[in-house]
Amino acid sequence: MKKTTIHDIARELDVTFSTVARALNDHPAISAATKAAVLETAKRLNYQQNKLASSLRSGRTNVIGIIVPSLDTSFFSSVVHGIEKVMNENGYSMLLYQTGESLKQEQKGIETFLQSRVDGIISSVSGEVEGREFYEQISKRQVPLLFFDRAINELPVPSVTINDYQAGFVATEHLIKEGYKHIAHFTSDQNLTIFKERFRGYRDALQQYGLPMNEDMICKGRLSLEFGKDSVTRLLEQEKNFDAVFAAEDYTAMGALQVLLERGIKVPQQMGVMGFANEAFGAFVTPSLSTVDQQTIRMGEETAHLFLKLIANKDFYGTTPERIVLDPILIPRHSSQTVEPR
């Protein structure tokens, strides 16, 4: 079957080719009635717009590139869902690229997006933080860039993040108020601001409540179920005097929880466990896992709204970057809420 063209629509309506083309591209010089007639006829004739040709004419693709470390965790997939919902409602499509925490893959993703002529890039940076000159190249090419969750604060780029310092503080404070006095911290060995800030909140909460911070009970590694298991096993075998664990991520906390239960240590009566990120499984394990919620859907929606606001401004890099910081939400569950007086 012959493919319907703009010329076919023009003949059907007895108007010029340029009138149809401008109507399809929502040109302000074309009346609402003409636009409606063109769209109705295009639909009736099963016309499919050539998006590549349209993007070449307008200089826009209506495609946004999103960089994430991984979609294996519900955190990133949930944020992306929030971004996608708003962007789709505003006529944009998404391209997703997972870096696997690799700087090389992150750079490859950026290059892929630039070659695809995306209208902008939304990124949560990988765990390898050395050498990010390729992000500076994005601004030099005047392609809009926005960070979410993990940002490079040294770059003048807008961002949407959570107050990780406050999150680390309230998580530790909750454990303290439940009666725990010797709190271990399992954190990432990646040189990322989010983990540094969570640690700073942990440290300051201990200090504010007059409790010691023992360097021997701060474990650093690749956040994962196995890291949580290995860290709590090492502390137990070294007979460290600890009665709670605050892990900077839920899977790590879950690993610690599993080992404690396997060894017959009662949670929360003898040991408290606190995670971070409010992964979906946390509410369904026994005991349910206390955590900190990062408002993922809202983070995604705020990211998309900020992005749309900034690109509408036409001068993306000409203004002071707006940085939105969301409040964390403490979600105490059975793994840290003592049932009986300690």
N, C-alpha and C positions, 0 to 999 in steps of 0.2 A: 504493500500500500504506500502511495506517495506521501511523503512527510509534509504536513501543513507548514506553510511559511507565513511570514508577515505580509507578503504580497497577497496571499489568499485571503487573509483577514481584511486587508485594504479593499480588495475587489468586492468582497461580500458586503462591506459597509459603504462602498463608493467614497472612500476617503483616500488620502495620500499615504504612501509608505511611512513617511516621517511622522505623520499624525499617530499611526498605530505604534510605531517604535517608541515615541515619547509617552504615549498613554501607558504602554506596558512598563515603562520605567518611572511612572508616576511623576511626570514632568509638571511643574506648577502652571505652565502655559496652557495645558489641556483641561477642558472643563470636566467636572465630575460626571456629567451625563455621558460625555464621549468616552471617558475612561471606563464607565460601567458597561457601555455597549461593546467596547473592545474586549474587555475581560469576559463578558458573556459569550461573545462570538468565538473568542480563543478557546474557551472551555468546550463549546459546542463542536468546534472543528478539531478538538483534541490537539491543540497547539502546545508544543513543549519548547520553552524558551532556551536558546543556546546560552547557557550561563557563562561559558568561557568568552564568547564574543561580547556578551553584556558586560563582563568584568573588564575586558580590554577597553571598552568604550567609556565606562564610568571610573575606571581606576580602582574599583572595589570588587572584592570577591564575596563579601558577606560570610567569610569563614574565619573563625578564631582558632588559633592553636593553643592547646593546653598541655603543659609539661608537668608530670607528676613523678615522684620517685617510684611509686607502685600503686596498683589498684587492688593488691591482695588484702589490704586492710579496709575495713568499712569506713575509716576516717576519710581517706582520699576519695573513695568512690562516692561517698555521701556529699562531700564538698563539690565534686564535679557534677553530681546530680543537681545541686542547687544552682550552679553556674549555668548548666545546660538549659534548665527550665526557663530561666529569665532570658537568656540569649536567644533561644528558639522562639519565644514569644515576641522577640524584637527582630525576627527575620534572619538570624544568624545560624550557621551550622558549626559543628565542632570537629576539630581534628585532635586526637589524643596521642600522646607519646609518653611511654614509661621509660625512665632512665635506669631503673634498677640500682639507684644510688651511685651511678657511674658518671664521672665528669665527662668522659669521652662520649658516652651515649647522650648526655645532656647537650653537648655541643652539636652532635649529629642531629638531634631533634630540632634544635634551633635552626640549623642550616636547612633542614627539610622544610620547615615552615616558611622560611624566607624564600626558598625556591618556589614554594607553592603560592607565594604572594598573598599570604594571609593578611587580614586587616589588622591583626594585633596578636600579641602573645601574652598568655596568662601562665605564670610559672610558680611552682614550689620547688626550690632548688634541691639538688642532690646532696648527699652527705660528704662528698669530696669537694672541699671548698677552695682549693688552691687554683689560681689561674682562671679567672672568670672574665677575661677581656672580651670574650664573644658577646657578653651581655651589653658591654659598652658599644659594640658595633651595631646593636639593634637600635639604640638611640641615635647613632650617627646616621642611620638610614631612615630615621623618622618613622619607624614602625612602633606603634604604641606598645608599651610593656607594663605589666602589672604583676606584683608578687602577691601570693597568698600563703598563709601559715609560715613558711620558711622564706624569709626575705634577706636580701643583702642590703643592710642598712646604710652602707657607705655609698651606695648608688642613689642618685636623686630620682627614685622611682616610686610611684604610689603603691600602697600595699594594704592588705586586710589580714590582720593577725589576731591572736589571742594574747591576753596579758599572762604570759607564761610565768613571770615572777609571782604574781598574785596566785596563780594556780598552784605553784609549788608551795607557797606559804600556807594556803588554806588546807591543802591536803595534809601537810605536816601538822598544822594546828589541830585539825580534826583528830588525828591520832593522839596528840598530846592531851586533848580534852577528854579522850576516852580512857586516859590513864597510862598510856604507853610512855616510857621514859628513855628507852635506848633504841632509837630508830635508825635502821640501816637504809641506805639509799642506793638503788641500782639504776645507773644512768648510762648514757651512750658515750662511747669514746670518739664520736664524731665531733668535729669542731664547729658545731652549729649553735647559733644564739638561743634557739628554743630550749636546748638542754642545759646550757649555761644558766639561763634565767630560772628554770625549774630548780636547779641546784641552789642558786642564790636564794630563792624563796624558802627552800628546805633549811638552809643554813641559818637564815635570819629568824625563822620561826623558832628553831632550837634556842638561838641566842636570846630572843625576846622572852622566852619562858624559862630561862636559866638552866637549860639542859646542855650537856656536853655534845660536841660533834667529834666522833671518833673516826679519824682518817681510815682506820683499818676496816670500817664498816661501810665504806663508800666503794662500790664495785663498778668498774667501767668496762664496757664491751659492746658487742653488736646486739642491740636489743632484739630479743627473741625468746621463745619458750625455753630453748636449751640454755640460753644465758641465765635466765631466771633460776632454772634448776641447778646449774653449776654454781652460781653465786651463793644461793642459800645453803647448798650442800657444803661448800667450802667454809662458810661462816660457822655452820653447825660442827663440822669436824675440827675446826680450830677452837671450838668451845668459846666463841665470842659471846659477850654478854649483850644480846639484843632481844627485844621483845616485839619488834614490829619491822615491817619492810614497806618502804615507799618506793615503788618502781616507776620510772618515767614513761612507762608504756604498758598497756594491759596484758599483752602476751607474755612479757617478762614477769609481771606479777602473777599470772596464771601458772607459769613454771614454778615459781617459788611456792605458791599455794599447793600445788600437787605434791611436791617433795615433803612439805610440812605435814600434810595429811597422811602420806605414805609412812612417815616416821612416827605417826601416832600423836603428833603435837596438835593440841586443840586450838582451832581457829574459830572465834577470836579470843577465847578465854585465856590461852597461853601466849598467843602470837597474833598480832594484827597485820593485815595485808591491805595495801592501798595501791591501786593501779592508776592509769592515766589514759584518756581518750574515749572512754565509754564505748568500747567495742561491743557488738551485739551479744556475744556469748556471755558477757559478764553477769547479766541479770538471770541467767538460767543455770549456772553452775551452783554447786552446793559446797560450802556456803557461797552465796552470791557475792560478787566482787565489788568492793567499794572503788570508786573511780572519780575522775574529773571530766565533765562533758565540755567539749570545745565548741558547741553550737555549730555543728558542721553545715547543716542546711542553710542556716542564717549566714555563715561565713561565705558559702557559695553565692547566695543571693546578693549579699553586700558587695562581693567582688564583682559580680556581673553589673550591678547597678552603678558602681563606681566607674567601671570600665566604660559603660555607655555614656555616662556623664562627661567623662574626660575626652572621649573621641568626638563627642558633639561640640566640644569647645574649639576644635580645629587647631589648637596650639598645645598639643599634648606635653611637650617638654619646655614650654615657655612659662609655666607657672610653678609655684612651690608644690611639690608632690603631697597629695593628701594621704594620710596614713590612719586608717581606722583600726582601733584596738578594741576587741570584744572582751567582755568579762567572762571568766570561766564559771562553770556551775558545779559545785560539789555534789556528788551523788553518793551519800553514805549507804552501805549495804551491810550484810551480815558479817563479811570478813573483817570488819573493823569495829562494829558496834557490839560492845560487850553486853552479853545477856545477863551475867551475874556480876556483882561487885568484885573488883580485882583485888 
